[in-house]
Amino acid sequence: MHTVLLVVHLLVTIALIAVILMQKSEGGALGIGGSGGGGGGGFMTGRAQADLLTRTTGILAALFMVLSLTIAWYNQPEAKQGSILDSAPAISETAPATDPKTPAVPTAPIAQ
């Protein structure tokens, strides 16, 4: 299931990038749609083509967000019941007890 979600997410991402790059550039940016009227060889007018690309971008963006949230939800670890205090490490019986007021004495000389 995870692999299927990732493959669909990748395809939606590539389609979203392609649709965004096909749109008309308003600021001289990366758009390859050009500023010409029809641009599609007479198939659609410039206005209809812009509406279709805008609608397609919105649908693909919504699908991208839903897939991203689904993958994040699918990958979240199982919630554990109980308190974090229950999983605190226990104090070892074999560890020597030290007095917090006295500093630890180094066992080897400090090299400088």
C-alpha positions as CSV (number, residue, x, y, z in Angstrom):
1,M,0.0,0.0,0.0
2,H,2.8,2.3,0.9
3,T,4.5,1.8,-2.5
4,V,1.3,2.4,-4.4
5,L,0.8,5.7,-2.5
6,L,4.3,6.8,-3.2
7,V,4.0,6.0,-6.9
8,V,0.7,7.8,-7.3
9,H,2.2,10.8,-5.3
10,L,5.2,10.9,-7.7
11,L,2.9,10.8,-10.8
12,V,0.7,13.6,-9.4
13,T,3.8,15.6,-8.6
14,I,5.2,15.3,-12.1
15,A,1.8,16.2,-13.6
16,L,1.5,19.2,-11.3
17,I,4.9,20.5,-12.3
18,A,4.0,20.0,-16.0
19,V,0.7,21.8,-15.7
20,I,2.3,24.7,-13.9
21,L,5.0,25.1,-16.5
22,M,2.4,25.0,-19.3
23,Q,0.6,28.1,-17.9
24,K,1.1,31.5,-19.3
25,S,4.0,33.4,-17.7
26,E,2.8,36.7,-16.1
27,G,6.2,37.9,-14.9
28,G,8.6,36.5,-17.3
29,A,9.2,33.5,-15.1
30,L,9.5,29.8,-16.1
31,G,6.2,29.4,-17.9
32,I,6.5,27.8,-21.4
33,G,2.9,28.6,-22.5
34,G,3.9,31.8,-24.1
35,S,1.9,35.0,-24.2
36,G,0.2,34.2,-27.6
37,G,-3.5,33.9,-28.0
38,G,-4.5,30.3,-28.8
39,G,-1.2,28.6,-28.6
40,G,-2.9,25.2,-29.0
41,G,-3.2,25.3,-32.8
42,G,-6.8,26.5,-32.8
43,F,-8.0,23.7,-30.5
44,M,-8.9,26.1,-27.6
45,T,-9.0,29.8,-27.2
46,G,-6.5,31.4,-24.9
47,R,-9.1,32.0,-22.2
48,A,-10.4,28.4,-22.3
49,Q,-6.9,27.1,-22.2
50,A,-6.1,29.3,-19.1
51,D,-9.3,28.2,-17.4
52,L,-8.6,24.5,-18.0
53,L,-5.0,24.8,-16.8
54,T,-6.0,26.7,-13.7
55,R,-8.7,24.2,-12.8
56,T,-6.3,21.3,-13.5
57,T,-3.7,22.9,-11.3
58,G,-6.2,23.3,-8.4
59,I,-7.3,19.7,-8.7
60,L,-3.8,18.3,-8.8
61,A,-2.7,20.6,-5.9
62,A,-5.6,19.3,-3.8
63,L,-4.8,15.7,-4.7
64,F,-1.1,16.4,-3.9
65,M,-2.1,17.6,-0.4
66,V,-4.4,14.7,0.3
67,L,-1.8,12.2,-0.8
68,S,0.9,14.0,1.3
69,L,-1.4,13.9,4.4
70,T,-2.3,10.3,3.8
71,I,1.3,9.2,3.5
72,A,2.2,11.1,6.7
73,W,-0.7,9.5,8.5
74,Y,0.2,6.0,7.2
75,N,3.8,6.4,8.4
76,Q,3.1,7.6,11.9
77,P,4.3,5.2,14.6
78,E,1.8,3.4,16.8
79,A,0.7,5.5,19.8
80,K,1.7,3.8,23.0
81,Q,-0.6,3.7,26.0
82,G,0.6,4.8,29.3
83,S,2.9,7.5,30.7
84,I,6.5,8.3,29.7
85,L,7.3,7.8,33.4
86,D,6.5,4.1,33.1
87,S,9.2,3.7,30.5
88,A,11.9,5.5,32.5
89,P,15.1,3.5,33.0
90,A,15.3,1.8,36.3
91,I,18.2,2.5,38.7
92,S,20.7,-0.4,38.5
93,E,21.4,-2.3,41.7
94,T,25.0,-2.9,40.7
95,A,25.9,0.8,40.2
96,P,27.9,2.2,43.0
97,A,26.2,4.9,45.0
98,T,28.0,8.2,44.9
99,D,27.6,11.2,47.2
100,P,26.4,14.2,45.0
101,K,28.5,16.6,47.2
102,T,31.8,15.0,46.4
103,P,33.3,15.3,42.9
104,A,34.3,12.3,41.0
105,V,38.0,11.4,41.1
106,P,39.6,10.8,37.7
107,T,41.2,7.3,37.4
108,A,43.9,8.3,34.9
109,P,46.0,11.5,34.7
110,I,44.7,14.1,32.3
111,A,47.0,14.5,29.3
112,Q,47.7,18.0,28.1
